[in-house]
């Protein structure tokens, strides 16, 4: 099972050292930039983006003010991941039945000209 991310809530640009050290050490790092001045927040994210690029990882924006740095080879499956939806295979039978796609053979294709009118 994957480790939970290490949360860093930087108080300034100087905290980027911890972000880089943990990322380059193979840890998934979550950065919460809420409360930072916009210019400082931009610098922290720019630095983190460069760290990800040079380290071969990826940077994801999770939501406003929250970013995730995933190093190469690391796995991270957040609990808010939409793949954990009850509509996925193995979810509730009712939800799976409702969400199941129709086979192409069962599609009903009609156009406005040839379709029968129901108001006649």
Helices and strands as residue ranges (DSSP letters): E 6-8, G 13-15, H 16-24, E 29-32, H 38-55, E 58-63, E 66-70, G 82-84, H 93-99, G 104-106
